[in-house]
């Protein structure tokens, strides 16, 4: 599966799952971030530690988290 950066990509083989990759040059405080949406569930993988990366992640999520009861899981896969 080839991911297109900064757009929702349908996950092949699923009925309602999408991934939004934020691909960037990894650094001591930044990493690639992946936001996965499946039905009502949201998963954020490696949100990073630089303000522009966090701001962009929050901007993408802002339209997704209007429902306060929507489940969101955040995974920090490594420390920067």
DSSP file (Angstrom, degrees, kcal/mol; ACC not computed):
  #  RESIDUE AA STRUCTURE BP1 BP2  ACC     N-H-->O    O-->H-N    N-H-->O    O-->H-N    TCO  KAPPA ALPHA  PHI   PSI    X-CA   Y-CA   Z-CA
    1    1 A X              0   0    0      0, 0.0     2,-0.6     0, 0.0    10,-0.0   0.000 360.0 360.0 360.0 122.5    0.0    0.0    0.0
    2    2 A X        -     0   0    0      2,-0.0     2,-0.4     0, 0.0     0, 0.0  -0.823 360.0-145.1 -92.2 124.8    1.5    3.3   -1.0
    3    3 A X        -     0   0    0     -2,-0.6     2,-0.5     6,-0.0     5,-0.1  -0.721   0.9-144.1 -92.1 137.3    0.5    6.1    1.4
    4    4 A X    >   -     0   0    0     -2,-0.4     3,-1.0     3,-0.2    17,-0.5  -0.891  30.8-115.0 -97.8 126.4   -0.1    9.6    0.2
    5    5 A X  T 3  S+     0   0    0     -2,-0.5    17,-0.2     1,-0.2     3,-0.1  -0.317  87.2   5.3 -67.4 138.8    1.1   12.2    2.7
    6    6 A X  T 3  S+     0   0    0     15,-2.8     2,-0.3     1,-0.2    -1,-0.2   0.761 108.8  91.6  62.8  31.6   -1.4   14.4    4.5
    7    7 A X  S <  S-     0   0    0     -3,-1.0    14,-0.6    14,-0.2     2,-0.4  -0.976  85.8 -94.7-143.3 157.0   -4.6   12.9    3.1
    8    8 A X  E     -A   20   0A   0     -2,-0.3     2,-0.5    12,-0.2    12,-0.2  -0.611  40.9-163.1 -72.4 126.5   -6.9   10.1    4.3
    9    9 A X  E     -A   19   0A   0     10,-2.9    10,-2.6    -2,-0.4     2,-0.2  -0.954  19.5-122.6-112.9 127.1   -5.9    6.8    2.6
   10   10 A X  E     -A   18   0A   0     -2,-0.5     2,-0.7     8,-0.2     8,-0.2  -0.483  24.8-126.9 -65.9 135.4   -8.3    3.9    2.6
   11   11 A X    >   -     0   0    0      6,-2.7     3,-1.5    -2,-0.2     6,-0.3  -0.784  30.2-119.1 -87.0 116.6   -6.8    0.8    4.2
   12   12 A X  T 3  S+     0   0    0     -2,-0.7     3,-0.1     1,-0.2    -1,-0.1  -0.186  93.8  25.1 -57.2 143.6   -7.1   -2.0    1.7
   13   13 A X  T 3  S+     0   0    0      1,-0.3     2,-0.3     2,-0.0    -1,-0.2   0.483 102.3 101.8  83.0   2.8   -9.1   -5.0    2.8
   14   14 A X    <   -     0   0    0     -3,-1.5    -1,-0.3     3,-0.2    24,-0.0  -0.798  63.0-146.0-115.5 160.3  -11.2   -3.0    5.3
   15   15 A X  S    S+     0   0    0     -2,-0.3    -1,-0.1     1,-0.1    -2,-0.0   0.797  94.1   5.9 -92.8 -32.0  -14.7   -1.7    5.0
   16   16 A X  S    S+     0   0    0     -5,-0.0    23,-1.5     2,-0.0     2,-0.4  -0.178  93.9 117.0-148.7  48.3  -14.4    1.5    6.9
   17   17 A X  E     + B   0  38A   0     -6,-0.3    -6,-2.7    21,-0.2     2,-0.3  -0.977  31.7 175.5-126.0 135.3  -10.8    2.1    8.0
   18   18 A X  E     -AB  10  37A   0     19,-2.8    19,-2.7    -2,-0.4     2,-0.4  -0.944  15.9-151.0-135.1 151.5   -8.6    5.0    6.9
   19   19 A X  E     -AB   9  36A   0    -10,-2.6   -10,-2.9    -2,-0.3     2,-0.6  -0.988   0.9-162.8-126.6 137.6   -5.0    6.2    7.7
   20   20 A X  E     -AB   8  35A   0     15,-3.0    15,-1.9    -2,-0.4     2,-0.3  -0.923  18.3-160.0-117.2 100.7   -3.8    9.8    7.6
   21   21 A X  E     - B   0  34A   0    -14,-0.6   -15,-2.8    -2,-0.6     2,-0.6  -0.640  15.4-163.5 -87.2 139.0    0.0    9.8    7.5
   22   22 A X  E     - B   0  33A   0     11,-3.5    11,-1.9    -2,-0.3     2,-0.5  -0.832  20.4-170.1-113.9  88.4    2.1   12.8    8.5
   23   23 A X        +     0   0    0     -2,-0.6     2,-0.3     9,-0.2     9,-0.1  -0.686  16.7 154.1 -87.4 126.4    5.4   11.8    7.0
   24   24 A X        -     0   0    0     -2,-0.5     2,-0.6     3,-0.0     8,-0.1  -0.917  54.3 -80.5-142.8 167.0    8.3   14.0    8.0
   25   25 A X        -     0   0    0     -2,-0.3     5,-0.1     6,-0.1    -2,-0.0  -0.626  56.2-120.7 -71.6 116.1   12.1   13.8    8.4
   26   26 A X        +     0   0    0     -2,-0.6     2,-0.2     3,-0.1     5,-0.2  -0.264  42.9 165.2 -59.4 144.4   12.6   12.0   11.7
   27   27 A X        -     0   0    0      3,-2.2    -1,-0.0    -3,-0.0    -3,-0.0  -0.770  55.3 -75.3-143.7-172.1   14.6   14.0   14.3
   28   28 A X  S    S+     0   0    0     -2,-0.2    -2,-0.1     1,-0.2     3,-0.0   0.785 132.2  20.9 -64.1 -27.1   15.4   14.0   18.0
   29   29 A X  S    S+     0   0    0     19,-0.0    20,-2.3    50,-0.0     2,-0.3   0.497 118.9  63.5-119.1  -7.4   11.9   15.4   18.7
   30   30 A X        +     0   0    0     18,-0.2    -3,-2.2    19,-0.2     2,-0.3  -0.851  50.5 163.1-122.5 156.5    9.9   14.6   15.6
   31   31 A X        -     0   0    0     -2,-0.3     2,-0.3    -5,-0.2    -6,-0.1  -0.904  48.4 -70.2-151.4 176.8    8.7   11.4   13.9
   32   32 A X        -     0   0    0     -2,-0.3     2,-0.4    -9,-0.1    -9,-0.2  -0.605  49.5-153.2 -72.6 140.1    6.2   10.2   11.4
   33   33 A X  E     -B   22   0A   0    -11,-1.9   -11,-3.5    -2,-0.3     2,-0.4  -0.939   8.8-165.5-117.8 140.6    2.7   10.3   12.8
   34   34 A X  E     -BC  21  45A   0     11,-1.9    11,-3.1    -2,-0.4     2,-0.5  -0.993   3.3-165.5-127.9 127.5   -0.2    8.1   11.7
   35   35 A X  E     -BC  20  44A   0    -15,-1.9   -15,-3.0    -2,-0.4     2,-0.5  -0.958  10.7-165.3-110.7 124.5   -3.8    8.8   12.5
   36   36 A X  E     -BC  19  43A   0      7,-3.2     7,-2.4    -2,-0.5     2,-0.5  -0.934   5.0-168.0-115.3 131.8   -6.1    5.8   11.9
   37   37 A X  E     +BC  18  42A   0    -19,-2.7   -19,-2.8    -2,-0.5     2,-0.4  -0.977  12.2 167.8-119.4 124.2   -9.9    6.1   11.8
   38   38 A X  E >   -BC  17  41A   0      3,-2.3     3,-2.1    -2,-0.5     2,-0.3  -0.903  67.0 -52.0-138.7 107.7  -12.0    3.0   11.9
   39   39 A X  T 3  S-     0   0    0    -23,-1.5    -1,-0.0    -2,-0.4     0, 0.0  -0.491 122.2 -21.8  60.9-126.9  -15.7    3.5   12.4
   40   40 A X  T 3  S+     0   0    0     -2,-0.3    -1,-0.3    -3,-0.1     2,-0.2   0.578 118.6 100.6 -87.0 -10.6  -16.0    5.7   15.5
   41   41 A X  E <   -C   38   0A   0     -3,-2.1    -3,-2.3    29,-0.1     2,-0.4  -0.509  52.1-164.9 -84.6 143.3  -12.5    4.8   16.8
   42   42 A X  E     -Cd  37  72A   0     29,-1.8    31,-2.5    -5,-0.2     2,-0.4  -0.981   3.8-171.6-125.5 139.6   -9.4    6.9   16.4
   43   43 A X  E     -Cd  36  73A   0     -7,-2.4    -7,-3.2    -2,-0.4     2,-0.5  -0.998   4.0-165.9-130.0 128.0   -5.8    5.8   16.9
   44   44 A X  E     -Cd  35  74A   0     29,-2.9    31,-3.2    -2,-0.4     2,-0.5  -0.968   8.3-162.9-115.2 120.5   -2.9    8.3   16.9
   45   45 A X  E     -Cd  34  75A   0    -11,-3.1   -11,-1.9    -2,-0.5    31,-0.2  -0.911  66.9 -14.0-109.1 123.7    0.5    6.6   16.6
   46   46 A X        -     0   0    0     29,-3.5    -1,-0.2    -2,-0.5   -15,-0.2   0.972  63.7-170.5  54.1  70.8    3.7    8.6   17.5
   47   47 A X        -     0   0    0     -3,-0.2     3,-0.2    28,-0.2    10,-0.2   0.608  32.6-136.0 -68.3  -9.7    2.2   12.2   17.7
   48   48 A X        -     0   0    0      1,-0.1   -18,-0.2   -16,-0.1    -1,-0.2  -0.095   7.1-106.7  82.4 176.2    5.7   13.7   18.1
   49   49 A X  S    S+     0   0    0    -20,-2.3     2,-0.4    -3,-0.1   -19,-0.2   0.222  79.6 101.1-132.5  13.0    7.1   16.4   20.4
   50   50 A X  S  > S-     0   0    0    -21,-0.3     4,-2.5    -3,-0.2     3,-0.4  -0.831  73.0-126.5-102.2 143.9    7.5   19.4   18.1
   51   51 A X  H  > S+     0   0    0     -2,-0.4     4,-3.0     1,-0.2     5,-0.2   0.868 106.7  50.7 -59.6 -41.4    4.9   22.1   18.3
   52   52 A X  H  > S+     0   0    0      1,-0.2     4,-2.1     2,-0.2    -1,-0.2   0.874 112.4  47.8 -66.7 -34.1    4.2   22.3   14.5
   53   53 A X  H  > S+     0   0    0     -3,-0.4     4,-2.2     2,-0.2    -2,-0.2   0.922 114.5  45.4 -70.0 -43.7    3.7   18.5   14.4
   54   54 A X  H  X S+     0   0    0     -4,-2.5     4,-2.7     2,-0.2    -2,-0.2   0.909 112.7  51.7 -64.5 -41.6    1.4   18.5   17.4
   55   55 A X  H  X S+     0   0    0     -4,-3.0     4,-2.3    -5,-0.2    -2,-0.2   0.911 110.6  47.8 -61.0 -43.1   -0.5   21.5   16.0
   56   56 A X  H  X S+     0   0    0     -4,-2.1     4,-2.2     2,-0.2    -1,-0.2   0.903 111.3  50.6 -66.2 -41.0   -1.0   19.7   12.6
   57   57 A X  H  X S+     0   0    0     -4,-2.2     4,-2.4     1,-0.2    -2,-0.2   0.931 112.1  47.1 -61.6 -45.8   -2.2   16.5   14.4
   58   58 A X  H  X S+     0   0    0     -4,-2.7     4,-1.8     1,-0.2    -2,-0.2   0.873 109.3  54.9 -63.8 -36.7   -4.7   18.6   16.5
   59   59 A X  H  X S+     0   0    0     -4,-2.3     4,-0.6     2,-0.2    -1,-0.2   0.920 111.0  44.6 -61.9 -44.2   -5.8   20.4   13.3
   60   60 A X  H >< S+     0   0    0     -4,-2.2     3,-0.5     1,-0.2     4,-0.4   0.909 116.4  46.4 -66.1 -42.0   -6.6   17.0   11.6
   61   61 A X  H >X S+     0   0    0     -4,-2.4     4,-1.8     1,-0.2     3,-1.2   0.733  91.3  83.0 -73.3 -22.1   -8.3   15.6   14.7
   62   62 A X  H 3< S+     0   0    0     -4,-1.8    -1,-0.2     1,-0.3     3,-0.2   0.864  96.0  42.0 -54.8 -40.6  -10.4   18.8   15.4
   63   63 A X  T << S+     0   0    0     -4,-0.6     3,-0.3    -3,-0.5    -1,-0.3   0.675 116.1  51.6 -77.9 -16.1  -13.0   17.7   12.9
   64   64 A X  T <4 S+     0   0    0     -3,-1.2     3,-0.4    -4,-0.4    -2,-0.2   0.674 104.8  53.4 -92.7 -20.1  -12.9   14.1   14.1
   65   65 A X     <  +     0   0    0     -4,-1.8    -1,-0.2     1,-0.2    -2,-0.1   0.058  64.4 113.7-109.9  26.2  -13.3   14.7   17.9
   66   66 A X        +     0   0    0     -3,-0.3     2,-0.7    -5,-0.1    -1,-0.2   0.822  66.7  74.5 -64.8 -29.0  -16.5   16.8   18.0
   67   67 A X  S >  S-     0   0    0     -3,-0.4     3,-1.9     1,-0.1    -1,-0.1  -0.771  73.5-156.8 -84.5 111.8  -18.2   13.8   19.8
   68   68 A X  T 3  S+     0   0    0     -2,-0.7    -1,-0.1     1,-0.3    -2,-0.1   0.684  91.4  56.6 -65.8 -15.6  -16.8   13.9   23.4
   69   69 A X  T 3  S+     0   0    0      2,-0.1     2,-0.3    -3,-0.0    -1,-0.3   0.348  77.4 120.1 -95.4   6.3  -17.6   10.2   23.8
   70   70 A X    <   -     0   0    0     -3,-1.9     2,-0.2    -5,-0.1   -29,-0.1  -0.564  69.0-118.8 -74.2 128.3  -15.6    9.1   20.7
   71   71 A X        -     0   0    0     -2,-0.3   -29,-1.8   -31,-0.1     2,-0.4  -0.475  34.3-178.4 -69.9 133.1  -12.8    6.6   21.7
   72   72 A X  E     -d   42   0A   0     -2,-0.2     2,-0.5   -31,-0.2   -29,-0.2  -0.995   8.3-168.0-133.3 127.1   -9.3    7.8   21.0
   73   73 A X  E     -d   43   0A   0    -31,-2.5   -29,-2.9    -2,-0.4     2,-0.5  -0.960   4.4-163.4-114.2 130.5   -6.1    5.8   21.7
   74   74 A X  E     -d   44   0A   0     -2,-0.5     2,-0.5   -31,-0.2   -29,-0.2  -0.963   3.8-166.5-116.1 125.7   -2.7    7.5   21.5
   75   75 A X  E     -d   45   0A   0    -31,-3.2   -29,-3.5    -2,-0.5     2,-0.9  -0.951  11.0-162.8-115.4 122.7    0.4    5.3   21.2
   76   76 A X        -     0   0    0     -2,-0.5   -31,-0.1   -31,-0.2     3,-0.1  -0.869  11.1-175.1 -98.7  98.9    3.9    6.7   21.8
   77   77 A X        +     0   0    0     -2,-0.9     2,-0.3     1,-0.1    -1,-0.1   0.651  64.8   1.5 -74.8 -15.9    5.9    4.0   20.2
   78   78 A X  S    S-     0   0    0     -3,-0.1     2,-0.4     0, 0.0    -1,-0.1  -0.976  76.1-105.5-162.3 165.9    9.3    5.5   21.2
   79   79 A X              0   0    0     -2,-0.3   -50,-0.0     1,-0.1    -2,-0.0  -0.814 360.0 360.0-103.8 138.7   10.7    8.4   23.1
   80   80 A X              0   0    0     -2,-0.4    -1,-0.1   -51,-0.1   -50,-0.1   0.368 360.0 360.0-107.2 360.0   12.3   11.4   21.5
